[in-house]
Amino acid sequence: AQFGVTVVCVGFVLAGLYFSSATTGQSVILERPGAAARLGSDATSATAFFDIKGDSVELTMLFSEADDPSSVFRTRVRLMDGQSHSVIVGEVEDPGGPHRYTFRRSGYTVEMRLTPVRTINASFIVPD
């Protein structure tokens, strides 16, 4: 009986590890300065590239909407090793909702990750 319980418990632990190891978003690694990468959802897309400026990496990001490719938002940030930067793009009404684009520097590479975002609606009430 103890052996059976042990086997069942080990099975549950292994199943939990298997299901928790799956990623919930997309990712790509920027490995070379100047080389661009692109990630996108149904409603938005992001293109990024970086240059090395001394000890920091200067990351340039371009965000656009799928239904209006002429609307491009450009931003730039400098990252030290281990730092990350996140930008949430999209509306609740968009297919799949808003998405978080996360950029994390590791050495002289940048990991670009796209994940869906759960939004919390809040209201601002002005007291009388």
C-alpha positions as CSV (number, residue, x, y, z in Angstrom):
1,A,0.0,0.0,0.0
2,Q,2.8,2.4,0.9
3,F,4.6,1.7,-2.4
4,G,1.4,2.4,-4.3
5,V,0.9,5.7,-2.5
6,T,4.5,6.6,-3.2
7,V,4.2,5.9,-6.9
8,V,1.0,8.0,-7.2
9,C,2.7,10.9,-5.3
10,V,5.7,10.8,-7.5
11,G,3.4,10.7,-10.6
12,F,1.6,13.8,-9.4
13,V,4.9,15.6,-8.8
14,L,6.2,14.7,-12.2
15,A,3.0,15.7,-13.9
16,G,3.1,19.1,-12.1
17,L,6.6,19.7,-13.2
18,Y,5.8,18.8,-16.8
19,F,2.8,21.1,-17.0
20,S,4.5,24.0,-15.3
21,S,7.5,23.9,-17.6
22,A,5.5,25.1,-20.6
23,T,6.0,28.8,-21.6
24,T,2.9,31.0,-21.9
25,G,4.3,33.4,-24.4
26,Q,6.7,33.8,-27.3
27,S,10.3,34.8,-27.1
28,V,13.3,35.5,-29.3
29,I,16.9,36.4,-28.5
30,L,18.7,39.4,-30.0
31,E,22.3,38.2,-30.3
32,R,24.1,40.8,-32.4
33,P,24.1,44.6,-32.3
34,G,22.1,46.0,-35.2
35,A,20.2,42.7,-35.9
36,A,16.5,43.2,-35.6
37,A,13.9,40.8,-34.3
38,R,10.1,40.9,-34.4
39,L,7.3,39.5,-32.2
40,G,3.6,40.1,-32.6
41,S,0.1,39.3,-31.5
42,D,-3.1,39.5,-33.5
43,A,-3.4,43.3,-32.6
44,T,0.2,44.6,-32.1
45,S,3.8,43.9,-33.1
46,A,7.2,45.0,-31.8
47,T,10.5,45.2,-33.6
48,A,13.6,45.7,-31.6
49,F,17.4,46.0,-32.1
50,F,20.3,47.2,-29.9
51,D,23.7,48.9,-30.0
52,I,26.5,48.7,-27.5
53,K,27.3,52.0,-25.8
54,G,30.1,51.4,-23.3
55,D,28.9,49.1,-20.5
56,S,25.2,49.6,-21.5
57,V,23.1,48.2,-24.3
58,E,21.0,50.8,-26.0
59,L,17.8,49.1,-27.1
60,T,15.4,50.6,-29.7
61,M,11.9,49.4,-29.8
62,L,9.2,50.0,-32.5
63,F,5.6,49.1,-31.7
64,S,2.7,49.1,-34.2
65,E,-0.9,48.1,-34.5
66,A,-1.9,45.4,-36.9
67,D,-4.9,47.3,-38.2
68,D,-3.0,50.6,-38.6
69,P,0.7,49.9,-39.6
70,S,1.3,53.6,-40.1
71,S,0.9,54.2,-36.4
72,V,4.4,53.5,-35.0
73,F,5.5,54.2,-31.5
74,R,9.3,54.3,-31.1
75,T,11.1,54.3,-27.8
76,R,14.7,53.7,-26.6
77,V,16.2,52.6,-23.3
78,R,19.7,51.7,-22.0
79,L,20.0,48.5,-20.1
80,M,22.8,47.3,-17.8
81,D,23.5,43.6,-17.5
82,G,20.6,41.9,-15.8
83,Q,18.1,44.8,-16.2
84,S,14.8,44.4,-17.9
85,H,12.2,46.8,-19.4
86,S,8.5,46.1,-20.1
87,V,6.0,47.8,-22.2
88,I,2.3,47.0,-22.3
89,V,0.7,47.6,-25.7
90,G,-3.0,47.2,-26.8
91,E,-6.5,47.6,-25.6
92,V,-8.9,45.4,-23.7
93,E,-11.0,45.3,-26.9
94,D,-8.2,44.0,-29.1
95,P,-8.1,40.3,-30.0
96,G,-6.4,38.6,-27.2
97,G,-6.4,41.8,-25.1
98,P,-3.2,43.9,-24.3
99,H,0.2,42.2,-24.4
100,R,3.4,42.8,-22.4
101,Y,6.6,43.0,-24.3
102,T,9.6,42.4,-22.0
103,F,13.2,43.0,-22.9
104,R,15.8,41.5,-20.6
105,R,19.6,42.0,-21.0
106,S,21.9,39.1,-20.3
107,G,25.5,39.8,-21.1
108,Y,25.5,41.2,-24.6
109,T,22.3,39.6,-25.7
110,V,18.7,40.7,-25.1
111,E,15.7,38.4,-24.7
112,M,12.5,39.7,-26.1
113,R,9.4,38.1,-24.7
114,L,5.7,38.6,-25.5
115,T,3.0,37.5,-23.0
116,P,-0.7,38.3,-22.6
117,V,-1.7,40.7,-19.8
118,R,-4.7,40.4,-17.5
119,T,-6.0,43.9,-16.9
120,I,-7.6,45.2,-13.7
121,N,-10.1,48.0,-14.3
122,A,-10.2,50.7,-11.8
123,S,-12.2,53.8,-11.5
124,F,-11.4,57.2,-10.1
125,I,-14.1,58.8,-8.0
126,V,-13.8,62.4,-7.1
127,P,-15.1,63.0,-3.6
128,D,-17.8,65.7,-3.3
